[in-house]
Amino acid sequence: MIISFEGIDGSGKSTQARRLMGRLSQFKTELLYVREPGGTDVSEKIRSLLLDPEISIVPFAEMLLFSAARSQLVEEKIKPFHEKGGIVICDRYFDSTVAYQGGGRGVAETDWLESFQRKVTQGVWPNRTYLVDVTVEEAQRRLASRLTGQETPDRMEQAGFAFFERVRETYHQLAQQDPDRFLVIDGHQSEEQVELAIWEDLKQWLKVD
């Protein structure tokens, strides 16, 4: 099974992905946690490039770099693990590219990007996607509270309010188009409440109490 977590920066999706790993570690099952971009030597180098606030990257090149990191991750880690029957937890997956580079940057239509991502991921698609949803105002408040005086937001975090509004809107469109895969979770709740909502849903998929 492949479980992906999506949401705008500051939504709390990474926290929930880690919390789910903790819950699932109680069961006798093989687990793999991956974050995007990253997870392999090549993908981590691409991550450093993509998040560097000192570098300017044109939108289409940005999309290709995210996709290249994902392709490497799928080939090296996700696909082999999935084929062995393990559970893969993805902190971001291809929906991020559709929402960020498609909706946010406007590099291409959603349908084209999804078709392209089928090639990038070799058709390895999530069974369940949790969209942890918060307003852009709340996300930016959280991001600001995490930064110390010496820290600078990364290149993606610096994209601006209107950009993240477009990203969030695209995520909602994706969830509406694929309701069997997506579950939208209110991220304004406490971390414990969000975790419980995800777990109550996932138990039905895993057939556990």
N, C-alpha and C positions, 0 to 999 in steps of 0.2 A: 504494500500500500504506500502511496505517496501523498503526503499531507503538506500543503503549502500555506504560508502565512503572508498576507498582503496588507498594504495600508500606506498612507503617506508617512514621510519622515516624522517621527514623534508620536506616532499612533499607539505605540506599545506592542507592536507585533513581535518584535524580537524577544521581549520579555516573555510573552505568551508562548513562543516557540520553545524557549528554554524551560518554562514551567511544564509544558507538555512532555518534554523529554524526561523530566523528573518523575512525572506520573507513570509514563510508560516503562521506565526502568524497573518498576516493581514487578513487571511481568516477564516471563521467560520468552523474550522475543529479541531478535537482532535489530538494533537501532542505528540509524545514521543521521547525523545532524549536519546540514550544510547551509552556508549563507551565500548570498549573492550580492555583488560579484565576489568570487573567491572560491576557496575549497581545494584548489590544486596549485602547484607552483606557478603555472602559467596564469591561471585566473587571479591569483593574488597580486601578481605583477600588474595585470590589467587593472585590478581594483585600485592600486596605488595611483595609477595614471588617471583613472576616471574621477577619483575623489580629490585630486590635488587642486586646491583653490588657486594656484599660481598658473595653471594651464588652461588655455582656451581650446575647446574642442567643438567643432561644428556639429549640429544636431544629428545628421545622418551618420557621421563617423562615430558619434557617441553610441548610437543604436547598434552599429556594427561591433564596437568594442564590447558592449554588454553581451551581445549575442555570441561573440567569440569566447568570452569567459564562460558563458553558459554551455556552449558546445563542448568545451574541454571538460567541464565538470560532469556533464552527462556521460560522456564517453569513459572517463576515468573512474567516476565514483557512483553516480546515481543509477545508471543503467545496470551495471554488474550487480549492485546490491539489490536492486529491485527484482532482478531476474532470479536471485537466490531466495526470494520470499521475505526479505526484511522490510521493515517500515522506515521510510525516508521522510524526515521532517525538513522542509525547505523554508528558510527565512528569505523570502522572495523567490520567485521563479519567473516564467515567461510573461505572466500577467503584468509584472512591473514594467517590462519594456513596452507593452501595449499601452499602459496607462501613462507612463512617464515620457517616453519618446514619441508615442502616438498622440495621446491626448495633450500632454504637457508641451512637447516641442512641436507637434504637428508635422512630423517627418513623413507620415504615410497614413492611409486609411486603416482603420482597425482590422478589417477583413484581410487586407494584404499582410499586415504585421502578424496576425494570428497564423496565416498560411505559412509565412516565412519561419515562424517559430516552430511549426511542425517539423520543418527540415532541421532547424537548429537543435531541437530536442530529440530528434529521431522518433518522434511520435510518443515519447515518454511523457505522459500527461498526468496531472494530479487526480487522485480519486476525490479528494475533498480540499477545498480552499476556504480558509477563514479570512474574511476581510474585516480587520479590526478598524472600525470607523470612528474618527473624531473630526471635529471642525478644524479648519486651518488655523483659526485663532488659538484653539487649545493645543494643537500640535506645536505651533511656534512658541507658545508659552513654555511648554515642556522642554523644547530644544534650548531655549534661552536659559532655563534654570539649570541645565546640565553643563553649560559652558562656564569655565573659569575665566578670570581676567586675561590669561595668556592664550586661551584657545580661540581658534578661528573656525567658523562653520566650514564644513567641507564644500567642495564645488557644487554638489547637488543640493545641499541645504541652503545655499545662497541663491537659489533660483527665483525666489520671490513669491509673494502672496498669490498673485494672479495665476502663476504657474501651478502652484499646488491646488488651487481651486479647480483648474482644468483636470489635473490628475485625479483628484477626488471624484469629480463628476464622471470621468471615464471609468473609474473603478465601479461606480454604481451602475453604469450602463452595462459593463461586463457581467456584473452579478445578476442583473435583470435578464440578460440574454442567456445565461447558463445557470438557472436556479437549482438544478440538480447537483451541481458541483460546488457552487458558492453558498456560504452562509455568512451573512453580514452580522457582526457583533458590535454592540454599542460600546465603544472604547472609553466612554466617559465614566463608566462604572469603575469600582475599585479593581485592582489587579486580581484579587481573589474572586470577585464576581465574574469577571471576564473569563478567568480560568475555568470556573465551574460551568459557565454556559458552554464553553468549548467542549469540556469533558462530557457533559450530559449528552451533547450531540454525538460525539465520537464514540461513546460507549455503544451506541446503536450499530455503528459500522463495525466495531470490533467484536460485538456480541459478548461484552463483559458486564459485570455488575459494578 
